[in-house]
């Protein structure tokens, strides 16, 4: 009977399911595994996941969860060390199928993960990290917000800087070949003291200026220049400085005595060039002349002359002036920055032009000479030099053949120049007789009729009684003041002359007049 039962069971089981249809089996993900790490189990039973079968798991000591019913269990975490026995039972009572599979693996201790750093540090200062845990095969660092670099895979990262202050969370994950372990640690990054050297500025020549800003608590200040500079107190937050150079860069160093953090800032001070007022040297000119005063233009300077009398531009640095009389011009120079202005002055002495006089107009006949006499200066120049005895004297003789206007240019002791003109009128066809002569003089002692081309010429002299005392039919023969027949000298007085003839143009000449005999 017992044997029959065995046969029946065997038959029944064999008839309902084959061994391949009820074979419990699974695989663990890790062996060994670190404590606290999730262990995964893969169901590889036959069938692996059939709803008509029951899958019962027992994960051994220290497991969470300890048991599970289902084909695919969740990850299991072990809280104790040692060898763990896991059992999977697969069954289907309706067909009398039941199969069990046992597997073992070890749960070992997790590696120790720890590190140190040189924090706290100041913003932008380097932080060095040193790993102090169990040796691992890989390291992955995350340094937190504002870090540069943000991450690293070396064991001991060096030179990590932070751009912002505050508490930073640093995360380190290691892998020792069995498992990964992560730890976090917070470090402190101190803020820098706010450095404010002030805004770049432009100052007037030789001026002082206050720089910097209000003092911060628990902060020490130290100022240092890049060039020649006088700092009233280099240890305050807002000193008064007196630059010497045109451009000066000044740096302030701040130290927070509580955190040890420091910071710097700089300011540039540009000192303007001194204002230069140069009206030029005093000068002398002649009336109607112009002259340039002042000097060359200097960038950023503003020019203003005090008066517009004869000046081309009252805002130019070197205007041209043409005053009518002696004058003193005052120059005021300023700039756009409101610096104190500078002044200078220049006197322009104006010499009036000489009183040039060329004399009265004169008339001569052809072949005669006119005496020119000019006044008003020390040097004379006549133009044109046509038929002049000399063009460079004040009293030349002029013997033009045609009427001519002579201009004399007169220069005075100041070099000033003026001019005047005189007309010498030449009469043609011509004749001429003086209105007086002196027989006893060395010159002009014979009375001639001057002329050219007169034919049928007759020249007579009568005394006041109408008595003929001289007669000539030749232009080359003149009266010498004597009675022609007796050669006796005649007394001073007025005598009547009578001229007759035909001029070269055919005009009949017949003229009478008086001539004075002077002894």
Phi, psi and omega in degrees: 000314176300316178298320179298320180298319179297319180295319181294316180298316180296321181290315182300315182293320182290330182284330186269324185207141174276167180297327182290341181269359180214068183234108181281133177197152178202168176227140174269153183285323186227144172203107001279178177225148181281146178300138180087349179270144180289132176255129180255146179236133180252122180281115178241027179294170177234103005279152184283329182201087179240128185296346181270357179252157176250133180242118183240126182246141170231119190266000175091184187291139175077010184270146173227113358285161181280327182222163178200140176245120181150161185289324186235099184285157175286169175300145183245138179245135181253135182256001180230157180271165172119186181276132183246134178252123181246135182237133173242125177246129177242134183210157172211092187304331185295338179242006177072028182264131177207126181217144184233139175231130178245139173221151180237146172208164184257141171254118183249167181292144176287151177293151177280124181245119179202159177204162175237166178215168178271008176291156004284147174229171179271160174307135179075358175269150186285138173246128178255139180244138180233123179282132184236012183263196180294145181300134181233173179260344176210151182225134177228114183256141168234116190271357175096185187292134174080009183275150174219111001286167182283330183214171179200156178239011177273163184290318184232083181296143181233151170072032176279130180243158180235136181270349180229157180267165177127190179273128182245135178263120181252127182245133178233126175242128178243160176226120181258013181096340178254319183202167175253138179230137182241141174224152177235154180209143178257142175234163182248132175246121184275143178284154178274148173295141183287116180263126180221099179279355182101175180270149175304141186216160177244132182235164178284162181303135175060025180263166176247159181210146177267133181238181177084202183206185182297149183288144174263147180292145176061026180241134177258137183247145175213121181257143177218133180269166174261353180208199180294127185197144174248119178250123184301314178210102185287000182256002179262168184281338184220071184285162171265129183239152180231092182293157176246322182278164179295318177233126181231127174258125184240133183243137175249135177249127180246138177231120175278114185289343180275319184256343185079004180280147182229163179205161179223158172206160181224159179221144179251129178246123177255120179261126181294153174293149178302142176290130182243119175253114182228099181280353180094173180278150175303147186216152178243133179225171175263156177306138180079356174272161175237160181209149179268131178244177180080205183208185184296153180289137176245128183306138177077357177269145178247132187247140178213119176266144193286345181211159183256011184292104176070020184253139184286324183204114184285353180249005180274155178283334183217068183287165173263132181240151179215070183283157178276335182214172182302134185209151175248120178264136179249127180255129175246126183240129178226189175216178184285351186261005178075020178290155179304134183279164177236150180231156174206162181221158179218138179255129176253108179276126182250114174271128180291158183288149178296153179276083184286132180222122182265359181094179181278151174300151183223156177236136177223165172264166179302131180092350178271169183237137175251140177269117176264138180221118179249154178222167172117350183209197178244347177227143184224145176216121182260140174220143352288167180270022182297118176054039175257145176293328176197139180266353186249020178238167184281339187228063179282162173266137180245128180230057182288152177271341176230159179302134187221140172261119179259137176248130176251128176260121187250130177245131180263188184293342180266002182081007179280150189233138173217172183214161175210165182232156175219142180257130171251111184264126180256123183265124177219144349303145198237146164206160183196142178225132179298156176268000177198154172207165184233102183299331184272357182279163180289328178232166179054040185256004176229135180269111178248154166268118181269132180182178183214129176077025178270126177250167183050042186284138174217130184230120183234146175237133178236146173277184186289347178267002180083013182274130177288121182244348179205141177215139177212144174246016181230135178297337182276355181250121182236169182274131181258011178089014178241164173287128189298325185279315187262345182066018178279146178290136178265152184287164174302153177148183181265135180234149181269132174248154178220125182239134176225153177161186177236124181287168185295338179266010178091358181286134179282131182253128173206104186223141176234154178187184180252145173228138182266127173265124183239130176246000000 
